[in-house]
Amino acid sequence: RRLYGQLRAVAIEAPEDDEDVPPSFSALASAAAIVDSLPAWVGEPEIDADGRGGVMLEWYRNPTSVAVVTTDGPTVTWAALSGSTVARSSGSDFFVDTLPEEPLRILRRQRA
């Protein structure tokens, strides 16, 4: 799958500047587990390093419809802009094999 290629690229790319921290093994493993657990309706995110040792998955639909999930390994954090009123949503939780329900709800709304 294309997403695993993106994860491999994130794992081997050198940081863009001296202050960036490459993704940890734990973050890469959690990102792979997130990719494995994504329902088919979610669509494929763009995957990149977040510069702080984590991995970022981004679903961009348009400037007012963006969802981002970041994992550092033990935790998953999400944020989203949604709709013409630019409703914002964010949160964080421990990561245990799959995305928590709230970021999945956000992604479902974004697809509508």
N, C-alpha and C positions, 0 to 999 in steps of 0.2 A: 504494500500500500504506500501511497505517496506520503502519508503522514509519518511513517517509520523512517522514510528517507529524510524528511525534515528533522526528525529527532536525532538521527545520526549526524546530520550536518551541524546541528546545534551542539552536539557533544564534542565534535572535533574542531569547530571554528575557534580561532583565537579571539579573545575579547577585543572589542573595537577600540578601546582606549585603556590606558594603564590602570585606571580606577575600576574598570569593570571586573567582576568576579565571574569566572566560568561556572556553568551549572554543576551542582554537586551530583554525585551518583544517585543519591536519594531523590533529588528533584527529577532527574531523568527517569528513574524507575516509576515514580508517581505519575509523571506525565504519560509514560507508556501505559500505565494502568488506566488513566483517564481515557486515553485514546481507545483502549480495548473495551471500555465500558460505555462508550457513547452510543446512544440509540441511532439507528440509521437516519431518522428524520432530522437530526441535529445538523448535518452537513459537516464538511471538513473545515477546520480552523487553519489559520496560518500559525506556525509554531516558531518561536524564537526564544533566545535567552533573555532574561530580564535585566541582566547586568549586576544582580545582587546575589547570584548563586542559585536562582530559580529558573523555571521554565514557564513561558507565557503562551497561552493558546488564545487566539483572537478571531472572533467572528465579526467581520465588517460587512454590513449591508449597504449603508450609506452614512453620511456624516451625522445623522441623528439616530442611527441604529447600529450600535457597536456593543459587543459583549466581550469581556476579557476574563479569563480564568488563569490564575498564576499559582504554581505550587513550588514550595521549597523542599518538599518531601513530606514532612509530617503534617503540614497544613495546606489548605487550599483557600485562596482568596479570590473573590469575584467582584466585578464592577460592570455596570452597563448604563448606556444612554439609550432611551427608547422612545421613539415617536416624536411627533411635531411639538409636543409640549415639553420635550426633553426631560422625561421622568428619569430620575437617577436611582440606581439601586446598587447596593454593595453589601458585602459581608465576608465572613471568614469562618472556617470550621476545621476541625481535625479531618485529615484525609484517611479514609478507610475503604480502599478498593474501588469505590465509585464516587462520582460527584454527588454532593448533597442535593436534596430536592430543590432548594431555592435557585441555584444557578440553572438547573434544568428547566424550571418554570420560566425563568428569564429568557432562556434560549427558545422555548416554545412560543412565548409571546413575540419574540423577535422574528420568528419564522412566519407568523400570521400575516 
